[in-house]
């Protein structure tokens, strides 16, 4: 039963990781495409959101069972 639990935990961690990477990319690529690099508040918020999601993904992996 641990195998099923671990697979589910890994899937959740992967989803959170992908969302985090997507948020970071949105914070970097979006302003570059729009030419709006002066809006540092929004860029910073996207980067913080992405970092938090990546950290949450790492924390989620702590729930793996041996």
N, CA, C and O atoms as CSV, one atom per row, in Angstrom:
chain,resi,resn,atom,element,x,y,z
A,1,UNK,N,N,0.809,-1.193,0.000
A,1,UNK,CA,C,0.000,0.000,0.000
A,1,UNK,C,C,0.859,1.266,0.000
A,1,UNK,O,O,0.415,2.327,-0.440
A,2,UNK,N,N,2.095,1.143,0.499
A,2,UNK,CA,C,2.982,2.305,0.499
A,2,UNK,C,C,3.317,2.748,-0.914
A,2,UNK,O,O,3.540,3.933,-1.163
A,3,UNK,N,N,3.352,1.805,-1.830
A,3,UNK,CA,C,3.703,2.146,-3.203
A,3,UNK,C,C,2.660,3.076,-3.819
A,3,UNK,O,O,3.008,4.045,-4.494
A,4,UNK,N,N,1.388,2.782,-3.585
A,4,UNK,CA,C,0.311,3.622,-4.121
A,4,UNK,C,C,0.366,5.003,-3.471
A,4,UNK,O,O,0.233,6.019,-4.154
A,5,UNK,N,N,0.561,5.040,-2.168
A,5,UNK,CA,C,0.658,6.323,-1.462
A,5,UNK,C,C,1.824,7.149,-2.001
A,5,UNK,O,O,1.673,8.337,-2.284
A,6,UNK,N,N,2.986,6.514,-2.141
A,6,UNK,CA,C,4.169,7.231,-2.635
A,6,UNK,C,C,3.963,7.748,-4.053
A,6,UNK,O,O,4.407,8.847,-4.385
A,7,UNK,N,N,3.287,6.957,-4.893
A,7,UNK,CA,C,3.026,7.402,-6.268
A,7,UNK,C,C,2.116,8.628,-6.271
A,7,UNK,O,O,2.325,9.563,-7.043
A,8,UNK,N,N,1.116,8.616,-5.410
A,8,UNK,CA,C,0.204,9.765,-5.330
A,8,UNK,C,C,0.922,11.010,-4.813
A,8,UNK,O,O,0.705,12.111,-5.319
A,9,UNK,N,N,1.778,10.833,-3.804
A,9,UNK,CA,C,2.540,11.962,-3.269
A,9,UNK,C,C,3.462,12.524,-4.352
A,9,UNK,O,O,3.589,13.740,-4.491
A,10,UNK,N,N,4.100,11.647,-5.110
A,10,UNK,CA,C,4.993,12.109,-6.177
A,10,UNK,C,C,4.225,12.845,-7.266
A,10,UNK,O,O,4.726,13.818,-7.829
A,11,UNK,N,N,3.003,12.384,-7.567
A,11,UNK,CA,C,2.200,13.067,-8.588
A,11,UNK,C,C,1.809,14.471,-8.125
A,11,UNK,O,O,1.843,15.417,-8.912
A,12,UNK,N,N,1.440,14.605,-6.859
A,12,UNK,CA,C,1.085,15.923,-6.325
A,12,UNK,C,C,2.305,16.836,-6.335
A,12,UNK,O,O,2.211,18.004,-6.710
A,13,UNK,N,N,3.454,16.298,-5.921
A,13,UNK,CA,C,4.683,17.091,-5.908
A,13,UNK,C,C,5.065,17.522,-7.326
A,13,UNK,O,O,5.519,18.647,-7.532
A,14,UNK,N,N,4.885,16.644,-8.285
A,14,UNK,CA,C,5.184,16.992,-9.676
A,14,UNK,C,C,4.260,18.092,-10.174
A,14,UNK,O,O,4.703,19.015,-10.857
A,15,UNK,N,N,2.985,17.999,-9.838
A,15,UNK,CA,C,2.032,19.033,-10.255
A,15,UNK,C,C,2.398,20.381,-9.638
A,15,UNK,O,O,2.385,21.403,-10.323
A,16,UNK,N,N,2.725,20.384,-8.344
A,16,UNK,CA,C,3.116,21.636,-7.692
A,16,UNK,C,C,4.396,22.197,-8.294
A,16,UNK,O,O,4.527,23.407,-8.477
A,17,UNK,N,N,5.338,21.315,-8.599
A,17,UNK,CA,C,6.590,21.746,-9.219
A,17,UNK,C,C,6.325,22.387,-10.581
A,17,UNK,O,O,6.886,23.434,-10.900
A,18,UNK,N,N,5.473,21.757,-11.371
A,18,UNK,CA,C,5.156,22.296,-12.696
A,18,UNK,C,C,4.452,23.647,-12.589
A,18,UNK,O,O,4.731,24.558,-13.369
A,19,UNK,N,N,3.544,23.776,-11.627
A,19,UNK,CA,C,2.892,25.071,-11.426
A,19,UNK,C,C,3.901,26.138,-11.002
A,19,UNK,O,O,3.816,27.287,-11.436
A,20,UNK,N,N,4.853,25.754,-10.155
A,20,UNK,CA,C,5.879,26.696,-9.721
A,20,UNK,C,C,6.752,27.168,-10.865
A,20,UNK,O,O,7.041,28.357,-10.991
A,21,UNK,N,N,7.168,26.233,-11.694
A,21,UNK,CA,C,7.992,26.598,-12.851
A,21,UNK,C,C,7.189,27.476,-13.806
A,21,UNK,O,O,7.715,28.435,-14.371
A,22,UNK,N,N,5.908,27.141,-13.981
A,22,UNK,CA,C,5.051,27.956,-14.844
A,22,UNK,C,C,4.884,29.374,-14.322
A,22,UNK,O,O,4.885,30.329,-15.100
A,23,UNK,N,N,4.740,29.516,-13.014
A,23,UNK,CA,C,4.596,30.849,-12.422
A,23,UNK,C,C,5.873,31.658,-12.590
A,23,UNK,O,O,5.827,32.849,-12.896
A,24,UNK,N,N,7.010,31.006,-12.389
A,24,UNK,CA,C,8.284,31.710,-12.581
A,24,UNK,C,C,8.442,32.140,-14.037
A,24,UNK,O,O,8.871,33.261,-14.312
A,25,UNK,N,N,8.102,31.264,-14.956
A,25,UNK,CA,C,8.208,31.609,-16.375
A,25,UNK,C,C,7.234,32.729,-16.734
A,25,UNK,O,O,7.566,33.604,-17.534
A,26,UNK,N,N,6.038,32.709,-16.150
A,26,UNK,CA,C,5.079,33.784,-16.413
A,26,UNK,C,C,5.618,35.118,-15.898
A,26,UNK,O,O,5.402,36.162,-16.513
A,27,UNK,N,N,6.318,35.072,-14.768
A,27,UNK,CA,C,6.878,36.299,-14.206
A,27,UNK,C,C,8.053,36.835,-15.001
A,27,UNK,O,O,8.362,38.025,-14.927
A,28,UNK,N,N,8.705,35.976,-15.754
A,28,UNK,CA,C,9.868,36.408,-16.530
A,28,UNK,C,C,9.496,36.668,-17.988
A,28,UNK,O,O,9.793,37.732,-18.531
A,29,UNK,N,N,8.846,35.695,-18.614
A,29,UNK,CA,C,8.566,35.776,-20.045
A,29,UNK,C,C,7.456,36.784,-20.345
A,29,UNK,O,O,7.537,37.525,-21.324
A,30,UNK,N,N,6.420,36.813,-19.503
A,30,UNK,CA,C,5.302,37.732,-19.745
A,30,UNK,C,C,5.741,39.178,-19.876
A,30,UNK,O,O,5.427,39.826,-20.875
A,31,UNK,N,N,6.459,39.697,-18.896
A,31,UNK,CA,C,6.919,41.093,-19.012
A,31,UNK,C,C,7.901,41.304,-20.162
A,31,UNK,O,O,7.922,42.378,-20.763
A,32,UNK,N,N,8.715,40.295,-20.475
A,32,UNK,CA,C,9.632,40.439,-21.606
A,32,UNK,C,C,8.870,40.597,-22.916
A,32,UNK,O,O,9.218,41.433,-23.750
A,33,UNK,N,N,7.835,39.794,-23.090
A,33,UNK,CA,C,7.046,39.849,-24.329
A,33,UNK,C,C,6.285,41.161,-24.419
A,33,UNK,O,O,6.198,41.766,-25.488
A,34,UNK,N,N,5.732,41.600,-23.286
A,34,UNK,CA,C,4.960,42.842,-23.283
A,34,UNK,C,C,5.830,44.087,-23.242
A,34,UNK,O,O,5.333,45.195,-23.440
A,35,UNK,N,N,7.105,43.923,-22.991
A,35,UNK,CA,C,7.989,45.074,-22.880
A,35,UNK,C,C,7.710,45.893,-21.636
A,35,UNK,O,O,7.934,47.104,-21.617
A,36,UNK,N,N,7.222,45.236,-20.602
A,36,UNK,CA,C,6.813,45.916,-19.381
A,36,UNK,C,C,7.694,45.486,-18.211
A,36,UNK,O,O,7.192,45.037,-17.181
A,37,UNK,N,N,8.987,45.622,-18.372
A,37,UNK,CA,C,9.926,45.204,-17.340
A,37,UNK,C,C,9.969,46.156,-16.150
A,37,UNK,O,O,10.574,45.828,-15.129
A,38,UNK,N,N,9.347,47.318,-16.254
A,38,UNK,CA,C,9.361,48.295,-15.168
A,38,UNK,C,C,8.382,47.922,-14.053
A,38,UNK,O,O,8.433,48.503,-12.968
A,39,UNK,N,N,7.498,46.967,-14.307
A,39,UNK,CA,C,6.495,46.560,-13.319
A,39,UNK,C,C,7.085,45.501,-12.400
A,39,UNK,O,O,6.696,44.333,-12.443
A,40,UNK,N,N,8.029,45.926,-11.569
A,40,UNK,CA,C,8.760,44.993,-10.711
A,40,UNK,C,C,7.881,44.361,-9.643
A,40,UNK,O,O,8.178,43.257,-9.186
A,41,UNK,N,N,6.818,45.022,-9.236
A,41,UNK,CA,C,5.947,44.462,-8.198
A,41,UNK,C,C,5.292,43.172,-8.681
A,41,UNK,O,O,5.279,42.173,-7.963
A,42,UNK,N,N,4.750,43.194,-9.898
A,42,UNK,CA,C,4.108,41.988,-10.428
A,42,UNK,C,C,5.126,40.900,-10.737
A,42,UNK,O,O,4.867,39.721,-10.497
A,43,UNK,N,N,6.256,41.280,-11.258
A,43,UNK,CA,C,7.309,40.296,-11.541
A,43,UNK,C,C,7.736,39.620,-10.249
A,43,UNK,O,O,7.878,38.398,-10.200
A,44,UNK,N,N,7.940,40.407,-9.212
A,44,UNK,CA,C,8.361,39.865,-7.921
A,44,UNK,C,C,7.301,38.934,-7.343
A,44,UNK,O,O,7.630,37.883,-6.794
A,45,UNK,N,N,6.034,39.315,-7.464
A,45,UNK,CA,C,4.963,38.462,-6.949
A,45,UNK,C,C,4.920,37.112,-7.668
A,45,UNK,O,O,4.735,36.080,-7.024
A,46,UNK,N,N,5.086,37.107,-8.982
A,46,UNK,CA,C,5.104,35.844,-9.731
A,46,UNK,C,C,6.288,34.985,-9.314
A,46,UNK,O,O,6.161,33.768,-9.175
A,47,UNK,N,N,7.437,35.614,-9.115
A,47,UNK,CA,C,8.620,34.854,-8.709
A,47,UNK,C,C,8.468,34.291,-7.296
A,47,UNK,O,O,8.894,33.167,-7.028
A,48,UNK,N,N,7.875,35.052,-6.406
A,48,UNK,CA,C,7.633,34.557,-5.047
A,48,UNK,C,C,6.624,33.410,-5.068
A,48,UNK,O,O,6.811,32.402,-4.387
A,49,UNK,N,N,5.554,33.568,-5.851
A,49,UNK,CA,C,4.573,32.491,-5.977
A,49,UNK,C,C,5.227,31.222,-6.500
A,49,UNK,O,O,4.992,30.135,-5.972
A,50,UNK,N,N,6.042,31.357,-7.530
A,50,UNK,CA,C,6.736,30.201,-8.087
A,50,UNK,C,C,7.659,29.546,-7.084
A,50,UNK,O,O,7.696,28.320,-6.978
A,51,UNK,N,N,8.404,30.353,-6.346
A,51,UNK,CA,C,9.301,29.813,-5.331
A,51,UNK,C,C,8.549,29.106,-4.215
A,51,UNK,O,O,8.984,28.065,-3.725
A,52,UNK,N,N,7.424,29.674,-3.819
A,52,UNK,CA,C,6.609,29.038,-2.783
A,52,UNK,C,C,6.051,27.700,-3.248
A,52,UNK,O,O,6.022,26.736,-2.484
A,53,UNK,N,N,5.612,27.641,-4.494
A,53,UNK,CA,C,5.099,26.374,-5.027
A,53,UNK,C,C,6.199,25.323,-5.130
A,53,UNK,O,O,5.960,24.144,-4.868
A,54,UNK,N,N,7.395,25.743,-5.507
A,54,UNK,CA,C,8.517,24.798,-5.555
A,54,UNK,C,C,8.858,24.296,-4.157
A,54,UNK,O,O,9.142,23.112,-3.974
A,55,UNK,N,N,8.832,25.182,-3.181
A,55,UNK,CA,C,9.108,24.774,-1.801
A,55,UNK,C,C,8.018,23.838,-1.286
A,55,UNK,O,O,8.310,22.883,-0.567
A,56,UNK,N,N,6.766,24.105,-1.648
A,56,UNK,CA,C,5.664,23.236,-1.242
A,56,UNK,C,C,5.802,21.853,-1.873
A,56,UNK,O,O,5.475,20.847,-1.242
A,57,UNK,N,N,6.280,21.801,-3.104
A,57,UNK,CA,C,6.517,20.515,-3.762
A,57,UNK,C,C,7.578,19.720,-3.008
A,57,UNK,O,O,7.433,18.512,-2.820
A,58,UNK,N,N,8.640,20.390,-2.577
A,58,UNK,CA,C,9.685,19.710,-1.812
A,58,UNK,C,C,9.159,19.226,-0.461
A,58,UNK,O,O,9.505,18.134,-0.010
A,59,UNK,N,N,8.334,20.033,0.173
A,59,UNK,CA,C,7.750,19.642,1.455
A,59,UNK,C,C,6.824,18.438,1.276
A,59,UNK,O,O,6.790,17.537,2.115
A,60,UNK,N,N,6.078,18.437,0.179
A,60,UNK,CA,C,5.157,17.333,-0.098
A,60,UNK,C,C,5.909,16.027,-0.228
A,60,UNK,O,O,5.416,14.981,0.194
A,61,UNK,N,N,7.090,16.074,-0.802
A,61,UNK,CA,C,7.894,14.855,-0.947
A,61,UNK,C,C,8.334,14.300,0.411
A,61,UNK,O,O,8.705,13.131,0.514
A,62,UNK,N,N,8.293,15.125,1.434
A,62,UNK,CA,C,8.606,14.649,2.772
A,62,UNK,C,C,7.588,13.653,3.292
A,62,UNK,O,O,7.851,12.955,4.271
A,63,UNK,N,N,6.428,13.574,2.651
A,63,UNK,CA,C,5.372,12.653,3.059
A,63,UNK,C,C,5.522,11.251,2.492
A,63,UNK,O,O,4.640,10.413,2.675
A,64,UNK,N,N,6.624,10.987,1.807
A,64,UNK,CA,C,6.835,9.648,1.257
A,64,UNK,C,C,7.067,8.649,2.392
A,64,UNK,O,O,7.700,8.964,3.400
A,65,UNK,N,N,6.541,7.447,2.204
A,65,UNK,CA,C,6.704,6.382,3.191
A,65,UNK,C,C,7.696,5.357,2.696
A,65,UNK,O,O,7.806,5.107,1.496
A,66,UNK,N,N,8.415,4.766,3.630
A,66,UNK,CA,C,9.378,3.733,3.222
A,66,UNK,C,C,8.859,2.347,3.534
A,66,UNK,O,O,9.538,1.358,3.259
